[in-house]
Amino acid sequence: MNNPTNTDEIRADDANDAPAGREADAEPGTAPAEGSTEEPSLESLSEALEAAKEEARSNWERCLRTAAELDNVRKRAARDVEHANKFALERFARELLTVRDSLEMGIASAADHPELAAHVEGSTMTLKTFDQVLEKFGVVTLDPKGETFNPEQHEAMAMREEEGIAAGTVLDVVQKGFELNGRLLRAARVFVAQ
């Protein structure tokens, strides 16, 4: 009976006696054939390492760009939400300005009639309350009489000469202007010194 251990040793010895010519036939610097036990050359490993480094660098740059873009989107969304909260009342406030103007003109026209004194007093208190509510929600009145003309906040209706007053000074306010949280709702209409 054959000993299985001895047979395995003989087969291993036969494998070691295989001709070495097959490995020697391979060209230097070429990748080993599939199934071959030959190790890759230093040059091919260096090339593979450089390719991996370049891919890692490219992926890192892409990661940084994506993170920056995400941060920009987050900031833009926060800014849009802030603006929406801050200026949501813009159209509504603009419409209320006509009501305020009518109330103010009614007070001005009734002020010359002593028999309407109680009405003027009540309307004045209503106007004061109206202005307080507008101010509570960020609406500020622009009444620039005596100030320097500012084309970003004022609309010049006409210019006229006035002695002793510097050119560009607001002489009279025809219609008050208003801002909502720093944004112009309506420019003040004014007469300006020439």
C-alpha positions in Angstrom: 0.0 0.0 0.0 1.3 3.4 -0.9 1.9 6.0 1.7 -0.2 9.1 0.7 2.3 11.4 2.4 5.2 10.2 0.3 3.2 10.7 -2.9 2.4 14.3 -2.0 6.1 15.0 -1.4 7.0 13.5 -4.8 4.5 15.6 -6.6 5.8 18.8 -4.9 9.3 17.8 -5.9 8.2 17.3 -9.5 6.7 20.8 -9.5 10.0 22.3 -8.3 11.8 20.5 -11.1 9.7 22.2 -13.7 11.7 24.0 -16.3 12.5 27.6 -15.4 12.5 28.7 -19.0 8.8 29.6 -18.9 9.4 32.5 -16.4 12.6 33.5 -18.1 10.8 33.9 -21.5 8.7 36.8 -20.2 9.9 40.3 -21.3 11.2 42.5 -18.5 8.7 45.3 -17.5 5.7 43.4 -18.7 2.9 42.3 -16.5 3.0 38.7 -15.5 0.6 36.3 -17.3 -2.6 35.5 -15.5 -2.2 32.7 -13.0 1.5 33.4 -12.9 3.2 33.7 -9.5 5.7 36.3 -10.8 5.6 39.6 -8.8 4.9 42.9 -10.6 7.9 45.1 -11.4 8.8 48.2 -9.4 8.1 50.4 -12.5 4.5 49.0 -12.9 3.9 49.4 -9.2 5.1 53.0 -9.3 2.8 53.8 -12.3 -0.2 52.2 -10.4 0.7 54.2 -7.3 0.8 57.5 -9.3 -2.5 56.7 -11.0 -4.1 55.9 -7.6 -2.6 59.2 -6.1 -4.0 61.2 -9.1 -7.5 59.6 -8.6 -7.4 60.3 -4.9 -6.4 63.9 -5.6 -9.2 64.2 -8.1 -11.7 62.7 -5.7 -10.5 65.0 -2.9 -10.9 68.1 -5.1 -14.4 66.9 -6.1 -15.3 66.4 -2.4 -14.1 69.9 -1.5 -16.1 71.5 -4.4 -19.2 69.6 -3.3 -18.8 70.7 0.3 -18.3 74.3 -0.8 -21.3 74.1 -3.1 -23.4 72.6 -0.3 -22.3 75.4 2.1 -23.3 78.0 -0.5 -26.7 76.4 -1.0 -27.3 76.3 2.8 -26.3 80.0 3.1 -28.5 81.0 0.1 -31.4 79.1 1.6 -31.0 80.8 5.0 -30.7 84.2 3.3 -33.9 83.5 1.2 -35.8 82.5 4.3 -34.6 85.7 6.1 -35.6 87.9 3.2 -39.0 86.1 3.0 -39.6 86.8 6.7 -38.3 90.3 6.5 -40.2 91.4 3.4 -43.3 89.2 3.4 -45.4 92.2 4.3 -44.1 94.4 1.5 -47.1 94.4 -0.8 -49.5 94.6 2.1 -47.6 97.5 3.6 -47.5 99.3 0.2 -51.3 99.1 0.0 -51.7 100.4 3.5 -49.8 103.5 2.6 -52.7 104.8 0.5 -55.0 104.4 3.5 -52.5 106.3 5.7 -52.2 109.1 3.1 -56.0 109.5 2.9 -56.2 109.7 6.7 -53.4 112.3 6.8 -55.0 114.4 4.0 -58.4 114.2 5.9 -56.7 115.6 9.0 -55.0 118.3 7.1 -58.2 119.5 5.3 -60.3 119.4 8.5 -57.7 121.2 10.6 -58.9 124.6 9.3 -62.5 124.0 10.5 -62.9 124.6 14.3 -66.2 122.7 14.3 -64.3 119.5 13.3 -61.8 119.7 16.2 -63.0 116.5 17.9 -62.9 114.7 14.5 -59.4 116.0 13.9 -58.3 114.9 17.4 -59.7 111.4 16.9 -58.2 111.1 13.4 -54.8 112.3 14.7 -54.9 109.6 17.4 -55.9 107.0 14.8 -53.0 108.1 12.6 -50.6 107.9 15.5 -51.7 104.4 16.3 -51.5 103.5 12.6 -47.9 104.7 12.4 -47.0 102.8 15.6 -48.3 99.6 14.1 -46.4 100.2 10.8 -43.3 100.9 12.8 -43.8 97.7 14.9 -43.6 95.7 11.6 -40.5 97.5 10.3 -42.2 100.3 8.2 -40.4 103.6 8.8 -41.6 107.0 7.6 -39.2 109.2 5.4 -40.0 112.9 6.0 -36.9 114.6 4.6 -37.8 118.3 4.9 -34.6 120.3 5.5 -32.4 117.3 4.6 -30.1 117.0 1.6 -31.8 115.5 -1.4 -31.0 111.8 -1.7 -32.0 110.3 -5.1 -32.2 106.8 -3.6 -34.9 107.8 -1.2 -36.5 111.0 -2.7 -38.3 111.8 -5.9 -37.8 115.5 -7.0 -41.1 116.9 -8.1 -39.7 120.3 -8.9 -36.8 122.6 -8.1 -37.0 126.2 -7.1 -34.7 128.9 -5.9 -34.8 129.9 -2.2 -32.5 132.5 -0.7 -30.3 131.4 2.2 -30.9 127.7 1.5 -28.2 125.5 0.0 -28.8 123.9 -3.3 -30.0 120.3 -3.1 -31.8 120.9 0.2 -35.4 119.5 0.4 -37.8 122.5 0.8 -41.2 120.8 1.1 -42.5 117.2 1.2 -45.5 116.6 -1.1 -45.8 113.0 -0.1 -43.9 111.1 2.6 -41.8 108.1 1.7 -41.6 104.8 3.5 -39.1 102.0 4.0 -39.7 98.4 5.1 -36.7 97.0 7.0 -34.3 99.2 5.1 -35.9 98.6 1.7 -37.6 101.5 0.0 -41.4 101.0 -0.3 -42.1 104.4 -1.7 -39.8 107.4 -2.4 -40.7 110.7 -0.7 -41.9 113.2 -3.3 -40.2 116.6 -2.6 -39.4 120.1 -3.8 -35.7 120.8 -3.9 -33.7 124.0 -3.6 -31.9 125.0 -6.8 
